Amino acid sequence: MFGKRSNDGSGKPPAAPAPRPVVHADSQASHAPEPKAPAPLVAAPAPQPAQQAAPRREEPPAKRKSSRNEAYYDTKSQVFSALIDTIDLSQLAKLDAESAREEIRDIVNDIITIKNFALSIAEQEELLDDICNDVLGYGPLEPLLARDDIADIMVNGAGKTYIEVAGKVQETDVRFRDNSQLLSICQRIVSQVGRRVDESSPICDARLPDGSRVNVIAPPLAIDGTALTIRKFKKDKLTLDQLVKFGAITPEGAAVLQIIGRVRCNVVISGGTGSGKTTLLNCLTAYIDTDERVITCEDSAELQLQQPHVVRLETRPPNIEGEGEITMRDLVKNCLRMRPERIIVGEVRGPEVFDLLQAMNTGHDGSMGTIHANSPRECLSRMESMIAMGGFSLPAKTVREIISGSIDVIIQAARLRDGSRRITHITEVIGMEGDVIITQDLMKYDMMGEDANGNIIGEHRSTGIGRPHFWDRARYYGEDKRLAASLDAMEKMTS
């Protein structure tokens, strides 16, 4: 199939005349099988590399540093160059991913045999995986993307890659061949969602097929080489029950959140970077009725709603001429014409907050969004600031009245200094007293210290509110008894 391998005199490094005796004269009769026969490193112990490769992907990078030295990368560079000279990319593109991977592995085995590289079985299998990933996937990032315990991947140029595991940042031995390979992989990622990153457009937000958030900033803005940041999503979507298991919320608090999502309260999830706002928003949307029409508006489509009737909208950056931009505000305004029953904004960060508040106040109950803020009170202040950024010349009291009349509940998420994530407040917006927005906390998280391992010790406490402001709404949906039981249980636990 890959005709370039079978043509003699093509000038390819692996098919040079000198190494011919290694593969014997009859090697012209068949392409892949013959080079494997005299290569005992691959043919004889074939099951062994497969057994070693699987656990190797799960090991922390620190345990694999011994095999990743300069000699390894030099060998990989030579094999990769020979592969590019040998392979017919137009034929490769016609194959499915698995067939293409097998074909590349066959050719790489041929190259290793003919060039007589001194590699152990483990090194050869690792080299095969790396080169397949370079050609078909995301190169050195593939082993990191395969690990479900990684929350963030941070690439600072070709030579340094960091990951976040269990809330802690650690350096890995993952590196790229050079900055051009790193930029090429970034371009491969962003092109999948119709975006581009290069010298003329050096900043780009994109996403992976699983919804993981990607940010790329390329030279000349990134001085030390392209910087790539990936916020990974777990393969198994988190639920409120799992958040309870992790200690992010109590079972009683989780029941209150379920009711808030079920009875169509307008919710804003507030929190700092990496506090779990999007994860919590995904959890809350699980309690939306399946017959409701939900429209999501996001910069990069990350939300993973399970309802059948969902319309997903995504912003668009300007093209190279600076035209064609579709902003979040454009999406929010447009979705009001699409007969939504709930509007969910992935992240509110600008004047679109005004349109979202207007939607919440005009019949689209149960709408949700996230905002960067460190407390519920600061969340309200940020909304005022974002409305002012939009150039709306409204009195401060009018803006606060719009906010207090639109938002029902603010859920505050936080990432603590030990790397754990907690829901620290469930706060109701009551209304106005004079020029001040009045709020009341239903639940708070109190930190009490830390244990010998540096882990934060704390507990979720009820504030003793027995009849929340959304009580009538809960009664309308038949959830008042369950709400009362959850609040009573929460108060008993605190006392």
Secondary structure in CASP SS format (residue, H / E / C, confidence):
PFRMAT SS
TARGET T0000
AUTHOR 0000-0000-0000
METHOD secondary structure of the structure
MODEL  1
M C 1.00
F C 1.00
G H 1.00
K H 1.00
R H 1.00
S H 1.00
N C 1.00
D C 1.00
G C 1.00
S C 1.00
G C 1.00
K C 1.00
P H 1.00
P H 1.00
A H 1.00
A C 1.00
P C 1.00
A C 1.00
P C 1.00
R H 1.00
P H 1.00
V H 1.00
V H 1.00
H C 1.00
A H 1.00
D H 1.00
S H 1.00
Q H 1.00
A H 1.00
S C 1.00
H C 1.00
A C 1.00
P H 1.00
E H 1.00
P H 1.00
K H 1.00
A C 1.00
P C 1.00
A C 1.00
P H 1.00
L H 1.00
V H 1.00
A H 1.00
A C 1.00
P C 1.00
A C 1.00
P H 1.00
Q H 1.00
P H 1.00
A H 1.00
Q H 1.00
Q H 1.00
A H 1.00
A H 1.00
P H 1.00
R H 1.00
R H 1.00
E H 1.00
E C 1.00
P C 1.00
P H 1.00
A H 1.00
K H 1.00
R H 1.00
K H 1.00
S H 1.00
S H 1.00
R C 1.00
N C 1.00
E H 1.00
A H 1.00
Y H 1.00
Y H 1.00
D H 1.00
T H 1.00
K H 1.00
S H 1.00
Q H 1.00
V H 1.00
F H 1.00
S H 1.00
A H 1.00
L H 1.00
I H 1.00
D H 1.00
T H 1.00
I C 1.00
D C 1.00
L H 1.00
S H 1.00
Q H 1.00
L H 1.00
A C 1.00
K C 1.00
L C 1.00
D C 1.00
A H 1.00
E H 1.00
S H 1.00
A H 1.00
R H 1.00
E H 1.00
E H 1.00
I H 1.00
R H 1.00
D H 1.00
I H 1.00
V H 1.00
N H 1.00
D H 1.00
I H 1.00
I H 1.00
T H 1.00
I H 1.00
K H 1.00
N C 1.00
F C 1.00
A C 1.00
L C 1.00
S C 1.00
I H 1.00
A H 1.00
E H 1.00
Q H 1.00
E H 1.00
E H 1.00
L H 1.00
L H 1.00
D H 1.00
D H 1.00
I H 1.00
C H 1.00
N H 1.00
D H 1.00
V H 1.00
L H 1.00
G C 1.00
Y C 1.00
G H 1.00
P H 1.00
L H 1.00
E H 1.00
P H 1.00
L H 1.00
L H 1.00
A H 1.00
R C 1.00
D C 1.00
D C 1.00
I E 1.00
A E 1.00
D E 1.00
I E 1.00
M E 1.00
V E 1.00
N E 1.00
G C 1.00
A C 1.00
G C 1.00
K C 1.00
T E 1.00
Y E 1.00
I E 1.00
E E 1.00
V E 1.00
A C 1.00
G C 1.00
K E 1.00
V E 1.00
Q E 1.00
E E 1.00
T C 1.00
D C 1.00
V C 1.00
R C 1.00
F C 1.00
R C 1.00
D C 1.00
N H 1.00
S H 1.00
Q H 1.00
L H 1.00
L H 1.00
S H 1.00
I H 1.00
C H 1.00
Q H 1.00
R H 1.00
I H 1.00
V H 1.00
S H 1.00
Q C 1.00
V C 1.00
G C 1.00
R C 1.00
R C 1.00
V C 1.00
D C 1.00
E C 1.00
S C 1.00
S C 1.00
P C 1.00
I E 1.00
C E 1.00
D E 1.00
A E 1.00
R E 1.00
L C 1.00
P C 1.00
D C 1.00
G C 1.00
S C 1.00
R E 1.00
V E 1.00
N E 1.00
V E 1.00
I E 1.00
A C 1.00
P C 1.00
P C 1.00
L C 1.00
A C 1.00
I C 1.00
D C 1.00
G C 1.00
T C 1.00
A E 1.00
L E 1.00
T E 1.00
I E 1.00
R E 1.00
K C 1.00
F C 1.00
K C 1.00
K C 1.00
D C 1.00
K C 1.00
L C 1.00
T C 1.00
L H 1.00
D H 1.00
Q H 1.00
L H 1.00
V H 1.00
K H 1.00
F C 1.00
G C 1.00
A C 1.00
I C 1.00
T C 1.00
P H 1.00
E H 1.00
G H 1.00
A H 1.00
A H 1.00
V H 1.00
L H 1.00
Q H 1.00
I H 1.00
I H 1.00
G H 1.00
R H 1.00
V C 1.00
R C 1.00
C C 1.00
N C 1.00
V E 1.00
V E 1.00
I E 1.00
S E 1.00
G E 1.00
G C 1.00
T C 1.00
G C 1.00
S C 1.00
G C 1.00
K H 1.00
T H 1.00
T H 1.00
L H 1.00
L H 1.00
N H 1.00
C H 1.00
L H 1.00
T H 1.00
A C 1.00
Y C 1.00
I C 1.00
D C 1.00
T C 1.00
D C 1.00
E C 1.00
R C 1.00
V E 1.00
I E 1.00
T E 1.00
C E 1.00
E E 1.00
D C 1.00
S C 1.00
A C 1.00
E C 1.00
L C 1.00
Q C 1.00
L C 1.00
Q C 1.00
Q C 1.00
P C 1.00
H C 1.00
V E 1.00
V E 1.00
R E 1.00
L E 1.00
E E 1.00
T C 1.00
R E 1.00
P C 1.00
P C 1.00
N C 1.00
I C 1.00
E C 1.00
G C 1.00
E C 1.00
G C 1.00
E C 1.00
I E 1.00
T C 1.00
M H 1.00
R H 1.00
D H 1.00
L H 1.00
V H 1.00
K H 1.00
N H 1.00
C H 1.00
L C 1.00
R C 1.00
M C 1.00
R C 1.00
P C 1.00
E C 1.00
R E 1.00
I E 1.00
I E 1.00
V E 1.00
G C 1.00
E C 1.00
V C 1.00
R C 1.00
G C 1.00
P C 1.00
E H 1.00
V H 1.00
F H 1.00
D H 1.00
L H 1.00
L H 1.00
Q H 1.00
A H 1.00
M H 1.00
N C 1.00
T C 1.00
G C 1.00
H C 1.00
D C 1.00
G C 1.00
S C 1.00
M E 1.00
G E 1.00
T E 1.00
I E 1.00
H E 1.00
A C 1.00
N C 1.00
S C 1.00
P H 1.00
R H 1.00
E H 1.00
C H 1.00
L H 1.00
S H 1.00
R H 1.00
M H 1.00
E H 1.00
S H 1.00
M H 1.00
I H 1.00
A H 1.00
M H 1.00
G C 1.00
G C 1.00
F C 1.00
S C 1.00
L C 1.00
P C 1.00
A H 1.00
K H 1.00
T H 1.00
V H 1.00
R H 1.00
E H 1.00
I H 1.00
I H 1.00
S H 1.00
G H 1.00
S H 1.00
I C 1.00
D C 1.00
V E 1.00
I E 1.00
I E 1.00
Q E 1.00
A E 1.00
A E 1.00
R E 1.00
L C 1.00
R C 1.00
D C 1.00
G C 1.00
S C 1.00
R E 1.00
R E 1.00
I E 1.00
T E 1.00
H E 1.00
I E 1.00
T E 1.00
E E 1.00
V E 1.00
I E 1.00
G E 1.00
M E 1.00
E E 1.00
G C 1.00
D C 1.00
V E 1.00
I E 1.00
I E 1.00
T E 1.00
Q E 1.00
D E 1.00
L E 1.00
M E 1.00
K E 1.00
Y E 1.00
D E 1.00
M E 1.00
M E 1.00
G E 1.00
E E 1.00
D C 1.00
A C 1.00
N C 1.00
G C 1.00
N C 1.00
I E 1.00
I E 1.00
G E 1.00
E E 1.00
H E 1.00
R E 1.00
S E 1.00
T C 1.00
G C 1.00
I C 1.00
G C 1.00
R C 1.00
P C 1.00
H C 1.00
F C 1.00
W H 1.00
D H 1.00
R H 1.00
A H 1.00
R H 1.00
Y H 1.00
Y C 1.00
G C 1.00
E C 1.00
D H 1.00
K H 1.00
R H 1.00
L H 1.00
A H 1.00
A H 1.00
S H 1.00
L H 1.00
D H 1.00
A H 1.00
M H 1.00
E H 1.00
K H 1.00
M H 1.00
T H 1.00
S C 1.00
END
